[in-house]
């Protein structure tokens, strides 16, 4: 029988009727609130990063294949031929084998062959052309993103607030266009209205009349205010390209964790020498650098909450030890070792922490569930790109938070438990 655990249970039962019960309840509340804040913070930050990333990846794809001229600007891509050995069968690639490099304690490097979690989901063509929109009384700069029949409309349909996707089934280029709500409001146009877009190509001014087929809103203001979607054949004509020439290919992966290894696989194993592949993180790094800053906020919040829980638990443990001075003296007089007595209080502290973890998980997960269902936390879309706080509950993260909080707290409680060794049996037994 575990004697220390047995005594700790008895002490916990009697402690509910002692004067220290208020301190114990405060410690439980402190641990519960700290864990709840950690769970909610982690879920919100994970959800925020997931939603923003999915919007960027959904609009641009995960990997771009373009001409190998890396000096070319983003909007001045050299044309490449649609007919490529990897198109369109690249989306049949499943798991990719690659060499993973890790290190033990940051010192011993380890290399091993592993497989990606998934493969390539889709590949589609695109082309870009900047222009100037002129409506009845407004002028607005815009970038036309030309898409073809291979375009996946599932993403855009989620953000279409008016109208419908483009119909590209006709043999002639479609005159329709999809603009953002931000652009539509500034130009004062609606679905069915027409406007003229002016382009400059090789020193000549070109005009194209488009009809608004749909209006979208992703919430990514930097993209919404400048990008519109049209038939890629319109862009090809404006650029003087043939129908077999495109600006590049967008590749979508099945699992975002595979982004870098699949990008390397595509570049080294699938592409000819004249083509280049890079991830959208490398091509548009600004927003992803901003998202990575959220990790710092998460670390700061978690550290502060753990410190709060530690301070309260250390205070509670010291009070428990002082309150049980007579019991400590009696156990020492009966021959109990200091470590054995310390284990009693550590078991008692573990009970308090576990109780706090239970209520903290209940509160934290409950708040996350309520936010996911009722969306009562609203955000300023102009600053956060979202209208509501997203929640992404990751089971492994929750488990690690609970396990880490328990272990860290108990490890730090070993130090104040040394107070037991300083208690004299004779003085303790006489202490009233």
Secondary structure, 3 states (H helix, E strand, C coil): CCHHHHHHHHHHHHHCCCCCHHHHHHHHHHHHHHHHHHHHHHHHHHHHHHHHHHHHHHHHCCEEEEECCCCCCCCCCCCEECCCCCCCHHHHCCCCEEEEEEEECCCEEEEEEEECCCCEEEEEEEEEEEEEEECCCCEEEEEEEEECCCCCCHHHHHHEEEECCCCCCCCCCCCEEEEEHHHHHHHCCCCCCEEEEEEEECCEEEEEEEEEEEEECCCCHHHHCCEEEEEHHHHHHHHCCCCCEECEEEEEECCHHHHHHHHHHHHHHHCCCCEEEEEHHHHCHHHHHHHHHHHHHHHHHHHHHHHHHHHHHHHHHHHHHHHCHHHHHHHHHCCCCHHHHHHHHHHHHHHHHHHHHHHHHHHHHHHHHHHHHHCCCECCHHHHCCCECCCCCCHHHHHHHHHHHHHHHHHHHHHHHHHHHHCCHHHHHHCC
